[in-house]
Each structure stands twice: as C-alpha cells, then as structure tokens.
C-alpha cells in the first residue's frame, strides 16, 4: 500500500463471500458483542463455550444452558428483515461517499419503502452513537454554516438549520446543531468540546472574538477580504479549509441524495457523514467498527 493511501473497502463480491447466509451474520454479531467463548452471565463459568440453537437467533451456554440472544438490544431486535439484508445495508453506508437514501435502500434491498426508511434511520443512529466522543485539542478549526431550508427572501436564515463544525488538525471531526450563531452559543460549544489552551482557527465572524479570553489561542482569516490562510507570530497557520471542504461535501450530498433534510432529522444525517469522515482511513474495518458498536 502506498504511503498515506486510504485502505481499500470491501467489494460486493467480497462482502457476500464473507457473509453468505443468516448463520454467518448471527455468528458475527455474537462474536462482536460477547465472543463465542466468554464468561457466562448466569453460571459464571469462565471462558464458557456457546452453541447455536436451532430455529432461534440464540446461543446456549454449554454448562448451564442459559440462552443468549445476540441481537437483543440492538437495531436488529424484533426486526423481521433478514440479518444479511441489514448487514448489506450497513455495508452500503460504509462504502458510500454521498450517503444512502431510504428509496435507494428500498430498491436495492427489495424491501418496502417504510422498511428501507427505517433501516436508514437506525443505521444513522448507530453511526452517530459509534463515533468519537473524546475531547478535541491541539490545533482546531471552527466553522458554522446554514443547511437546508426552502424559504426565500430576506429572512432565509430562519428556515435553515445552523450547524457547528469542529475539526482537530490531523484528528477527529465533530458536528453539532446550535440554536443560533451568537457569541454565547458558539462559546458554549467550544468550551464543551475543545481542551483549554488549544489553538483555534476561525473565519472573521465577530462571535468568535472573545475565545482568547477563555484560554484559547485564537486566530482568524477574513474571507470578505479574500484572505484564506494566515500565519501568526507564533507560527500557527490559520485557515478553515478542512471544515469548509466537509461542509461543501455534506451539502452537495444532501442535495444530490436526499434532496432535503428536516431540522428534526439533521442530527442523524450529520452523524452519518461525520462518522464516515472520522473513519475513512479504516477501510474494511469501518464495517466491523459499526457492528462492534451494537
């Protein structure tokens, strides 16, 4: 593999070779969640073996016979959709670059529109849950943007959802919906997510102006003056190019794949794209990481 190249993802042929049937998928869920050999929660046997029960999505302890249902408490629970179909849907989300719509799942998986929509919602929630939750630090970029909305006129901002992005240089990306772009809202998001003492790069929006008073090393670029990158006296290179690229990709993907995303569902769609951005270098492991997050 070339240096800095992104690992190759599973092909469709490789996916079905790895997960050819329901039993293989269930065994993978069992192994990812509990392990095929683990301490039994009922009898306490260490490194106990578990065998598959016929006609049920369950395993039984070889020592006490206690039943364990690997899909319980996951997005697969109580679903009549085959596990292999669920797995393929998750696979589509991990190999896609622009997202997967409910209609696309309906057509590709051969399920009803309602089922396709529900599968998409559940996978996005899983991606949001499985993403990086630790603090950001070092040198971070901040940028807010307006997404969605169809209202035209002077008050077009009121119809849009305001989202905040925070990206650690060489590290994780985090997104969050904010009520407005005022100084108090932006500072609250920064203080909750970024370690004090970090270097922060923003655009010229005046609401960022007091970040220095909160213990951050703040620098900005003035886009209205055609300023895209500047270096301060300490040698810090300030720009928000990483976040602007992410927002451009997110907005174009929403328009092309989903057409419109409502304010109420925006957190799940943001979580989907943020997860893919944070795990893009994992290749095949991105799929396994989602299954492990069940």
CORCORSUL-V571272 format. One record per residue. N is the residue number from 1. RES is the residue in one small letter. SS is DSSP state (hx for helix, st for strand, lp for the rest). PSI is psi in whole degrees, -180 to 180 (* if undefined). NEAR is the number of other C-alpha atoms within 12 Angstrom. Layout:
BEGIN
n;res;ss;psi;near
N;RES;SS;PSI;NEAR
N;RES;SS;PSI;NEAR
END
This chain:
BEGIN
n;res;ss;psi;near
1;x;lp;136;7
2;x;lp;153;7
3;x;lp;136;6
4;x;lp;8;9
5;x;lp;150;11
6;x;lp;131;17
7;x;lp;145;18
8;x;lp;143;18
9;x;lp;164;26
10;x;lp;138;27
11;x;lp;166;18
12;x;hx;-42;18
13;x;hx;-43;13
14;x;hx;-35;15
15;x;hx;-50;27
16;x;hx;-23;19
17;x;hx;-35;15
18;x;hx;-35;23
19;x;lp;75;25
20;x;lp;-19;21
21;x;lp;179;20
22;x;hx;-41;23
23;x;hx;-41;25
24;x;hx;-41;22
25;x;hx;-44;30
26;x;hx;-40;37
27;x;hx;-36;32
28;x;hx;-40;29
29;x;hx;-45;39
30;x;hx;-47;32
31;x;hx;-39;25
32;x;hx;-37;23
33;x;hx;-43;26
34;x;lp;-28;29
35;x;lp;141;23
36;x;lp;-21;27
37;x;st;120;24
38;x;st;172;25
39;x;lp;124;21
40;x;lp;132;26
41;x;lp;-15;21
42;x;lp;-53;18
43;x;lp;-12;18
44;x;lp;8;16
45;x;lp;126;19
46;x;lp;137;16
47;x;lp;41;18
48;x;st;150;25
49;x;st;148;26
50;x;st;135;32
51;x;st;151;28
52;x;st;138;25
53;x;lp;141;21
54;x;lp;142;11
55;x;lp;13;9
56;x;lp;147;17
57;x;lp;65;30
58;x;lp;160;26
59;x;st;155;34
60;x;st;141;29
61;x;st;133;29
62;x;lp;-18;26
63;x;lp;-47;22
64;x;lp;-10;20
65;x;lp;5;21
66;x;lp;135;24
67;x;st;141;24
68;x;st;126;32
69;x;lp;104;28
70;x;lp;-30;36
71;x;lp;-8;32
72;x;lp;134;21
73;x;lp;10;15
74;x;lp;179;25
75;x;lp;-12;31
76;x;lp;-13;30
77;x;lp;136;20
78;x;lp;15;15
79;x;lp;134;19
80;x;lp;-6;16
81;x;lp;132;24
82;x;lp;147;26
83;x;hx;-37;33
84;x;hx;-34;28
85;x;hx;-43;31
86;x;hx;-46;40
87;x;hx;-42;36
88;x;hx;-36;37
89;x;hx;-44;42
90;x;hx;-40;40
91;x;hx;-44;38
92;x;hx;-39;34
93;x;hx;-33;37
94;x;hx;-27;41
95;x;hx;-14;31
96;x;lp;150;26
97;x;lp;-28;26
98;x;lp;12;29
99;x;lp;168;41
100;x;lp;124;36
101;x;lp;164;37
102;x;hx;-37;31
103;x;hx;-37;24
104;x;hx;-40;26
105;x;hx;-41;32
106;x;hx;-45;22
107;x;hx;-42;18
108;x;hx;-40;19
109;x;hx;-14;30
110;x;lp;34;20
111;x;lp;174;23
112;x;lp;164;18
113;x;hx;-42;19
114;x;hx;-43;19
115;x;hx;-42;27
116;x;hx;-42;28
117;x;hx;-43;24
118;x;hx;-42;25
119;x;hx;-44;38
120;x;hx;-43;37
121;x;hx;-45;30
122;x;hx;-39;31
123;x;hx;-39;42
124;x;hx;-40;37
125;x;hx;-38;30
126;x;hx;-42;30
127;x;hx;-40;38
128;x;hx;-41;31
129;x;hx;-36;26
130;x;hx;-6;28
131;x;lp;168;30
132;x;lp;132;26
133;x;lp;-4;19
134;x;lp;172;16
135;x;lp;154;23
136;x;st;153;33
137;x;lp;-171;29
138;x;lp;-124;24
139;x;st;118;32
140;x;st;146;42
141;x;st;142;46
142;x;st;138;48
143;x;st;130;40
144;x;st;155;38
145;x;st;168;32
146;x;st;130;29
147;x;st;141;36
148;x;lp;-164;31
149;x;lp;143;24
150;x;lp;0;19
151;x;lp;134;14
152;x;lp;158;12
153;x;lp;-168;10
154;x;lp;-28;8
155;x;lp;37;11
156;x;hx;-26;16
157;x;hx;-33;20
158;x;hx;-23;20
159;x;hx;-3;19
160;x;lp;160;26
161;x;st;130;32
162;x;st;124;32
163;x;st;144;34
164;x;st;134;38
165;x;st;140;41
166;x;st;124;43
167;x;st;122;43
168;x;st;127;31
169;x;lp;122;28
170;x;lp;11;15
171;x;lp;-145;23
172;x;lp;160;33
173;x;st;143;39
174;x;st;141;44
175;x;st;152;42
176;x;st;141;34
177;x;st;135;30
178;x;lp;151;29
179;x;lp;-31;23
180;x;lp;174;24
181;x;lp;32;26
182;x;lp;167;20
183;x;hx;-43;20
184;x;hx;-41;20
185;x;hx;-45;22
186;x;hx;-42;35
187;x;hx;-37;30
188;x;hx;-43;23
189;x;hx;-44;32
190;x;hx;-47;44
191;x;hx;-33;25
192;x;hx;-25;20
193;x;hx;-21;29
194;x;st;135;36
195;x;lp;138;24
196;x;lp;146;25
197;x;lp;-7;21
198;x;lp;155;30
199;x;st;132;35
200;x;st;131;43
201;x;st;133;43
202;x;st;178;44
203;x;lp;-164;33
204;x;lp;3;26
205;x;lp;126;24
206;x;hx;-21;19
207;x;hx;-18;24
208;x;hx;-4;34
209;x;lp;-24;25
210;x;lp;12;24
211;x;hx;-32;32
212;x;hx;-35;22
213;x;hx;-17;14
214;x;hx;12;23
215;x;lp;15;18
216;x;lp;154;27
217;x;st;101;33
218;x;st;134;35
219;x;st;153;36
220;x;st;162;37
221;x;lp;144;31
222;x;lp;96;20
223;x;hx;-30;18
224;x;hx;-21;11
225;x;hx;21;10
226;x;lp;36;11
227;x;lp;119;18
228;x;lp;-21;22
229;x;lp;137;24
230;x;st;155;23
231;x;st;127;17
232;x;lp;-177;18
233;x;lp;-21;11
234;x;lp;1;12
235;x;lp;8;12
236;x;lp;129;23
237;x;st;114;26
238;x;st;125;32
239;x;lp;167;34
240;x;lp;33;35
241;x;hx;-38;29
242;x;hx;-46;29
243;x;hx;-38;33
244;x;hx;-36;25
245;x;hx;-41;19
246;x;hx;-46;34
247;x;hx;-39;33
248;x;hx;-44;19
249;x;hx;-43;24
250;x;hx;-48;37
251;x;hx;-42;30
252;x;hx;-35;21
253;x;hx;-40;27
254;x;hx;-46;28
255;x;hx;-41;20
256;x;hx;-35;17
257;x;hx;-44;23
258;x;hx;-13;25
259;x;lp;-55;22
260;x;lp;142;24
261;x;lp;126;27
262;x;lp;161;21
263;x;lp;-38;23
264;x;lp;-31;14
265;x;lp;-1;21
266;x;hx;-39;34
267;x;hx;-39;31
268;x;hx;-41;30
269;x;hx;-39;42
270;x;hx;-43;42
271;x;hx;-39;35
272;x;hx;-51;42
273;x;hx;-33;41
274;x;hx;-41;41
275;x;hx;-46;39
276;x;hx;-38;39
277;x;hx;-39;39
278;x;hx;-22;31
279;x;lp;16;31
280;x;hx;-25;30
281;x;hx;4;22
282;x;hx;-20;24
283;x;lp;-130;24
284;x;lp;-28;27
285;x;hx;-16;22
286;x;hx;-39;33
287;x;hx;-48;37
288;x;hx;-35;29
289;x;hx;-36;29
290;x;hx;-42;38
291;x;hx;-41;38
292;x;hx;-28;25
293;x;lp;-5;24
294;x;lp;*;31
END
